[in-house]
Amino acid sequence: MASRAERMAALKAAGVTVGPAKAKRAETSTQQAQPKVADQDPNMWSSKKSDRNRSTTSLKFDMLGTDASILNGSISAERFLEAMIPPSDRELLACLEPREQLESGIRAVVEAALRFCMGLKGYDILVASSQKQAAELEEARRAIDEALESRNSAQKEVKKLKQNIGQVAETAKMVAELELELAVVQAKLDAEVSRHNALKESSFEAGKLAVSAYVEKDLPRLLEEHVLDNQEKIAKAWLKTPDGRKHLDMEGLINFECGRFVMQSELYEILSARNVRPEFLGLPPPMDDPDPPQSPA
């Protein structure tokens, strides 16, 4: 079993920073992955650890197709570590610190490997493509969130409309019940009005018949009895009216003329018996009767 110091040395040789130095991890990995051209050993890929280096290099180039996914964090740290570390060194996984530090270190190693394999320009293109893809993914996520929010709002509106439809249905049901009750009450009212009108009409006809009978039979008799019983009072009251006074004046004048006529008639009869003509005495001619007798109709 390898000691802790040996495992730490193996991880450092693999380009993985282990420990609290998080701020210098990427820089250290980059510097280790990009040696100067002048300092490079032309035989660095030679016989020393040839089997291990060939295996590791082959695995690195096999992972280049998914480097962008590694940078975005979509490939798990365990999977990448299993691909990068030979089976003989898998026991080194037991000494790694928490997942966050592990993933940060692995991303630093991937960044250094990409810079070494692709060059700065290719790496920058890959990073720009990854950033563009991340921006597109973020925009798509926002669009999805907006669509979900719109769908939730639409669902709320649909629920609200369903509640309103239910309330409208209940209101329509209540209106139908009230209309039915109103129709029943209206029918009762119409029947009562018809009965009342029929009763009123029959009462009116009966009243007309009673009044006609009273006017034709009882009223003249009652009036005559009343006049006979109250003749003096009625005459005095009537004579105080303008028509009564006018009638009284006419009756007085007629009575006066009647008196003159009677007196003249008697005087002229006496003169006629003595053969004296009234004209010789300067008397007026005989008067006409001011109140002649009425001829029967």
Buried (B, 14 or more C-beta within 10 A) or exposed (E): EEEEEEBBEBBBEBBBBBEEEBEEBBEBBBEBBEEEEEEEEEEEEEEEEEEEBEBBEEBBEEBBEBBBBBBBEEBEBEEBBEBBBEEEBEEBBEEBEEEEBBBBBBBBBBBBBBBBBBEEEEBEEBBEEBEEEEEEEEEEEEEEEEEEEEEEEEEEEEEEEEEEEEEEEEEEEEEEEEEEEEEEEEEEEEEEEEEEEEEEEEEEEEEEEEEEEEEEEEEEEEEEEEEEEEEEEEEEEEEEEEEBEEEBEEEEEEEEBBEEBEEBEEBBEEBEEEEEEBEEEEBEEEBEEBEEEEEEE
